[in-house]
């Protein structure tokens, strides 16, 4: 099979033809592992392409797209699963190939990628082909993950807006709620807000044990501008003044390069968290955020494992 000249990973619909032609060369069936390896070579995927993961970090992108290409072929009756982990062309698939030139025309691909809801994948997943920076058509999994990523980004922005509209005292309490959700303190009462004039930069104290012998000190900055090295170094000095061994500096904005460099040099005693990481943690641990359950069905292969 001739190599196809491609840039990056083809969209799942562009894997349909090479997959069907590969299965036709192996009428007794081909293992999914062999399919992945062969098609990666066929379309000329680079080492980087072969290592690219979905946003969930749970599956390789090209595996996912080839899997959805097989799904479309199976739904059209052109391929089947001969056994677990083995794909095979059908008689209908061989007949279909006999009536197609290479490459498949767009009408054939449209028919194979038809979505039962009444719209075609090409109409909903592809942006204008004349735009150089177009978003390539992705598999349904990728569409879900892109939508979730967009929702997370929108929620993160709104969280920062809500925090910006709140009082400094509220933000200090929010930070302590988040740290408790992360597992700091035996109970919420072990996290105390102490921010006040002359506190030396300390906004909260966390007792890590019941007797309060081990503590983490917290500073929370609800800022618009980036936090510089003087502020971070000042907080570290406040820790030293209390003979503290652990500190967390959290801001809604960002840290300058010098501030990050200093924090890295004392990372065994102090951790810094910027606005992006703050909102990601709030979303992950459900602080100020509600989660809707999204039930995405996948086949449980273990259930069908023959004894």
Backbone torsions as a table, in degrees:
resi	resn	phi	psi	omega
1	UNK	NA	130.6	-176.8
2	UNK	-70.9	145.1	177.6
3	UNK	-70.1	143.6	178.5
4	UNK	-99.4	136.1	178.4
5	UNK	-82.4	113.1	-177.9
6	UNK	-134.0	158.3	173.1
7	UNK	-114.9	114.0	-178.0
8	UNK	77.4	-164.0	-176.8
9	UNK	-89.3	125.7	178.4
10	UNK	-60.7	152.2	173.7
11	UNK	-68.7	161.4	-170.6
12	UNK	-59.5	-32.7	-179.4
13	UNK	-67.0	-26.9	179.8
14	UNK	-79.8	-7.0	173.9
15	UNK	-89.7	-12.4	-173.6
16	UNK	-61.9	-50.5	-177.7
17	UNK	-65.3	-51.8	179.3
18	UNK	-61.1	-31.4	177.8
19	UNK	-67.3	-46.9	-178.8
20	UNK	-64.0	-41.0	179.5
21	UNK	-67.5	-35.1	176.4
22	UNK	-65.3	-44.3	179.4
23	UNK	-64.4	-32.6	178.4
24	UNK	-65.2	-28.2	178.6
25	UNK	-77.4	-12.3	-179.1
26	UNK	-131.2	72.1	-173.3
27	UNK	-59.9	-21.0	178.9
28	UNK	-84.7	-3.4	178.8
29	UNK	108.8	158.7	-178.0
30	UNK	-140.9	138.6	-179.9
31	UNK	-67.5	150.0	179.9
32	UNK	-60.8	-36.2	178.9
33	UNK	-59.7	-44.5	179.8
34	UNK	-68.0	-36.6	177.9
35	UNK	-60.2	-49.6	-179.2
36	UNK	-57.9	-47.9	-176.8
37	UNK	-63.2	-45.1	-175.7
38	UNK	-68.7	-44.4	-178.9
39	UNK	-68.3	-33.0	176.0
40	UNK	-60.9	-40.2	176.6
41	UNK	-70.5	-39.9	-176.3
42	UNK	-60.4	-43.2	-177.9
43	UNK	-92.8	3.0	174.9
44	UNK	69.9	42.4	178.8
45	UNK	-69.4	137.8	176.9
46	UNK	-77.5	171.5	176.9
47	UNK	-60.4	-40.0	179.2
48	UNK	-65.3	-41.4	178.4
49	UNK	-59.5	-41.4	-176.4
50	UNK	-71.4	-15.1	-179.3
51	UNK	-103.3	-5.7	-176.8
52	UNK	-69.0	131.2	-178.6
53	UNK	-106.6	155.5	170.7
54	UNK	-62.3	161.3	179.2
55	UNK	-54.4	-29.0	179.0
56	UNK	-72.8	-11.9	-179.2
57	UNK	64.9	20.6	-175.2
58	UNK	-106.8	-12.5	-177.3
59	UNK	-152.6	146.4	176.0
60	UNK	-69.4	140.3	-177.2
61	UNK	-60.9	-45.7	-175.7
62	UNK	-70.3	-29.2	173.0
63	UNK	-63.4	-45.0	-178.4
64	UNK	-62.0	-43.4	-177.1
65	UNK	-70.3	-38.5	176.5
66	UNK	-65.1	-38.2	178.2
67	UNK	-61.0	-40.2	178.4
68	UNK	-73.8	-29.1	173.7
69	UNK	-63.4	-42.5	177.2
70	UNK	-64.1	-37.8	177.4
71	UNK	-58.8	-43.4	-179.8
72	UNK	-66.3	-39.3	178.4
73	UNK	-65.8	-41.3	179.0
74	UNK	-64.7	-42.0	-178.3
75	UNK	-64.8	-31.3	178.2
76	UNK	-84.7	-2.7	179.9
77	UNK	78.6	14.6	-177.4
78	UNK	-91.8	-16.1	179.0
79	UNK	-146.3	167.9	-179.5
80	UNK	-152.0	168.8	172.5
81	UNK	-96.8	104.7	-176.5
82	UNK	-69.3	-32.2	177.4
83	UNK	-159.0	175.5	-179.8
84	UNK	-63.1	123.9	179.2
85	UNK	76.3	16.3	179.1
86	UNK	-130.7	125.4	178.9
87	UNK	-107.4	145.9	-173.9
88	UNK	-146.4	140.3	175.9
89	UNK	-74.8	150.2	178.2
90	UNK	-102.5	172.4	176.5
91	UNK	-61.5	-37.5	177.5
92	UNK	-64.2	-37.1	178.6
93	UNK	-65.0	-41.0	178.4
94	UNK	-65.3	-40.3	178.7
95	UNK	-65.4	-39.2	178.9
96	UNK	-62.5	-45.1	179.4
97	UNK	-60.8	-37.0	-179.0
98	UNK	-62.8	-23.3	-178.7
99	UNK	-102.5	9.3	-177.6
100	UNK	-118.9	140.1	171.6
101	UNK	-91.1	165.9	177.6
102	UNK	-108.5	130.2	0.5
103	UNK	-78.7	162.9	176.3
104	UNK	-58.3	142.6	175.8
105	UNK	-75.8	164.0	-175.5
106	UNK	-63.1	-32.1	179.4
107	UNK	-62.8	-40.2	179.5
108	UNK	-65.7	-42.1	179.4
109	UNK	-67.0	-39.5	177.4
110	UNK	-59.6	-41.0	-179.9
111	UNK	-65.0	-40.2	-177.5
112	UNK	-74.9	-26.8	-178.8
113	UNK	-100.6	15.2	179.7
114	UNK	-61.5	135.8	179.0
115	UNK	-101.7	131.1	-173.4
116	UNK	-58.4	-25.1	-176.9
117	UNK	-65.9	-10.1	175.8
118	UNK	113.9	-6.6	177.4
119	UNK	-113.4	157.8	179.1
120	UNK	-99.1	144.7	-178.4
121	UNK	-55.7	-36.5	-177.2
122	UNK	-65.2	-26.0	-178.4
123	UNK	-83.7	-24.3	-174.6
124	UNK	-107.1	-17.5	-171.9
125	UNK	-112.2	-14.2	-174.4
126	UNK	-111.8	128.6	172.9
127	UNK	-84.2	175.0	-175.5
128	UNK	-54.5	127.7	-178.3
129	UNK	-69.5	-13.3	-179.8
130	UNK	-82.8	-9.8	179.9
131	UNK	-89.6	123.3	-174.0
132	UNK	-63.1	-31.2	-177.4
133	UNK	-99.9	31.5	-176.6
134	UNK	-61.4	152.2	174.2
135	UNK	-86.0	118.6	-178.3
136	UNK	-67.0	147.9	177.6
137	UNK	-61.4	129.8	-179.0
138	UNK	-110.8	170.0	176.0
139	UNK	-71.2	164.9	176.7
140	UNK	-55.2	-38.2	176.6
141	UNK	-59.9	-44.2	-179.3
142	UNK	-65.8	-37.1	178.0
143	UNK	-62.2	-42.4	179.0
144	UNK	-63.1	-46.3	-176.6
145	UNK	-67.7	-36.3	176.7
146	UNK	-65.5	-40.5	179.1
147	UNK	-64.6	-41.9	178.5
148	UNK	-64.3	-39.9	178.6
149	UNK	-63.6	-39.0	178.7
150	UNK	-66.6	-40.1	178.4
151	UNK	-64.3	-44.1	179.0
152	UNK	-60.1	-42.8	-179.7
153	UNK	-64.0	-39.7	178.8
154	UNK	-66.4	-43.0	178.8
155	UNK	-64.2	-40.1	179.4
156	UNK	-60.5	-43.5	178.5
157	UNK	-62.8	-42.5	-178.9
158	UNK	-67.0	-36.5	177.7
159	UNK	-60.2	-45.2	-179.9
160	UNK	-64.9	-35.5	177.0
161	UNK	-65.3	-43.6	179.7
162	UNK	-64.4	-41.8	179.2
163	UNK	-65.1	-40.4	179.7
164	UNK	-63.2	-27.9	-179.8
165	UNK	-88.3	-5.8	-178.5
166	UNK	-92.9	173.2	179.6
167	UNK	-81.3	157.7	174.9
168	UNK	-57.3	-35.1	-180.0
169	UNK	-65.7	-40.5	177.8
170	UNK	-62.2	-42.4	-179.9
171	UNK	-62.2	-39.7	178.6
172	UNK	-62.3	-40.8	177.3
173	UNK	-66.5	-39.4	178.6
174	UNK	-59.9	-44.0	179.7
175	UNK	-60.2	-42.6	179.1
176	UNK	-66.9	-38.5	175.3
177	UNK	-60.0	-41.7	-179.7
178	UNK	-65.6	-45.6	-179.4
179	UNK	-63.7	-34.7	175.8
180	UNK	-66.8	-40.6	177.4
181	UNK	-63.0	-28.3	178.3
182	UNK	-77.4	-9.0	176.8
183	UNK	111.0	6.3	179.4
184	UNK	-84.5	134.3	179.7
185	UNK	85.0	141.3	179.5
186	UNK	-70.2	-39.3	172.9
187	UNK	-142.0	172.6	-174.2
188	UNK	-62.8	-28.2	-179.7
189	UNK	-68.6	-14.4	178.2
190	UNK	-79.4	-4.3	178.8
191	UNK	-113.2	116.2	-174.1
192	UNK	-121.6	135.7	174.5
193	UNK	-86.9	126.7	-176.7
194	UNK	-127.5	7.1	-175.8
195	UNK	-57.6	123.8	178.6
196	UNK	-166.4	169.6	-179.6
197	UNK	-59.0	133.4	178.2
198	UNK	78.8	17.7	-178.7
199	UNK	-83.1	-0.4	179.1
200	UNK	70.9	24.2	178.8
201	UNK	87.4	5.9	-179.9
202	UNK	-95.9	121.5	179.5
203	UNK	-104.2	-21.2	-178.6
204	UNK	-155.0	154.7	177.9
205	UNK	-131.0	132.2	179.8
206	UNK	-115.1	124.9	173.8
207	UNK	-90.1	121.3	-177.4
208	UNK	-88.1	-13.4	178.6
209	UNK	-132.5	165.6	-173.7
210	UNK	-64.6	-29.0	-178.6
211	UNK	-90.6	-4.7	178.2
212	UNK	72.1	24.2	-179.2
213	UNK	-77.4	-26.8	179.4
214	UNK	-117.4	125.5	-174.2
215	UNK	-129.3	152.7	170.9
216	UNK	-117.9	130.9	-179.8
217	UNK	-102.7	143.1	-171.0
218	UNK	-125.5	138.7	167.7
219	UNK	-124.4	134.0	-177.9
220	UNK	-122.9	118.7	-178.7
221	UNK	-113.9	111.9	176.6
222	UNK	-91.8	80.8	-172.8
223	UNK	-115.4	159.1	170.6
224	UNK	-97.2	-41.0	179.4
225	UNK	-80.5	159.6	179.6
226	UNK	-68.4	145.7	179.0
227	UNK	-83.6	127.9	-177.2
228	UNK	-94.9	178.1	-179.8
229	UNK	-60.4	-39.7	-179.4
230	UNK	-56.3	-41.2	-179.8
231	UNK	-67.3	-43.2	-179.1
232	UNK	-67.6	-41.6	-180.0
233	UNK	-67.8	-34.8	177.0
234	UNK	-64.2	-40.8	177.5
235	UNK	-64.2	-41.0	179.1
236	UNK	-63.3	-37.0	176.8
237	UNK	-64.8	-37.3	177.6
238	UNK	-64.3	-37.1	176.5
239	UNK	-63.2	-44.8	-179.8
240	UNK	-62.4	-37.0	179.5
241	UNK	-63.9	-25.4	178.5
242	UNK	-100.7	6.0	-176.8
243	UNK	55.7	35.2	-179.1
244	UNK	-84.3	146.0	-179.1
245	UNK	-101.2	-15.2	-174.8
246	UNK	-139.2	136.3	177.7
247	UNK	-147.4	151.1	178.0
248	UNK	-128.8	124.7	178.7
249	UNK	-112.5	116.6	-177.0
250	UNK	-119.6	134.3	176.5
251	UNK	-133.8	155.9	175.8
252	UNK	-83.4	-12.0	-178.4
253	UNK	-101.4	-121.3	-178.1
254	UNK	-146.7	174.5	178.3
255	UNK	-112.8	145.2	175.4
256	UNK	-70.8	166.5	178.9
257	UNK	-59.7	-43.5	-179.7
258	UNK	-63.1	-38.2	179.3
259	UNK	-65.4	-42.9	178.6
260	UNK	-65.0	-39.1	-179.9
261	UNK	-63.0	-42.8	178.3
262	UNK	-66.2	-44.2	-179.5
263	UNK	-60.5	-37.5	178.8
264	UNK	-64.2	-34.5	-178.4
265	UNK	-71.3	-18.3	179.0
266	UNK	-123.6	30.4	-173.3
267	UNK	-64.2	-16.2	177.3
268	UNK	-77.2	-10.7	-179.4
269	UNK	-121.6	-20.0	-174.1
270	UNK	-143.8	140.2	177.2
271	UNK	-120.1	138.0	175.4
272	UNK	-112.3	143.2	-179.0
273	UNK	-131.1	120.3	-180.0
274	UNK	-89.4	178.8	-175.8
275	UNK	-61.0	-38.7	-179.9
276	UNK	-63.6	-46.9	179.6
277	UNK	-69.0	-35.5	177.9
278	UNK	-57.5	-51.3	-178.0
279	UNK	-67.9	-35.3	176.6
280	UNK	-61.5	-41.0	178.9
281	UNK	-69.0	-38.7	177.5
282	UNK	-61.5	-41.6	178.9
283	UNK	-67.5	-44.6	-176.8
284	UNK	-64.4	-39.6	-175.1
285	UNK	-103.2	7.6	171.2
286	UNK	68.9	37.1	176.7
287	UNK	-98.2	112.4	-175.6
288	UNK	73.4	13.7	-176.0
289	UNK	-137.8	138.7	172.5
290	UNK	-108.3	145.1	-179.0
291	UNK	-113.1	134.8	172.0
292	UNK	-94.7	135.9	178.6
293	UNK	-75.2	127.5	176.8
294	UNK	-113.6	110.6	-176.6
295	UNK	-94.5	103.9	179.5
296	UNK	-105.2	111.4	-175.8
297	UNK	-74.9	139.0	169.8
298	UNK	-136.8	150.4	-179.1
299	UNK	-70.2	133.4	176.7
300	UNK	-85.9	97.6	-177.3
301	UNK	-62.6	-32.9	-179.4
302	UNK	-63.4	-33.1	-179.1
303	UNK	-62.0	-34.7	-175.9
304	UNK	-94.2	6.6	177.8
305	UNK	-67.2	124.4	-179.0
306	UNK	-75.6	136.4	177.5
307	UNK	-73.1	NA	NA
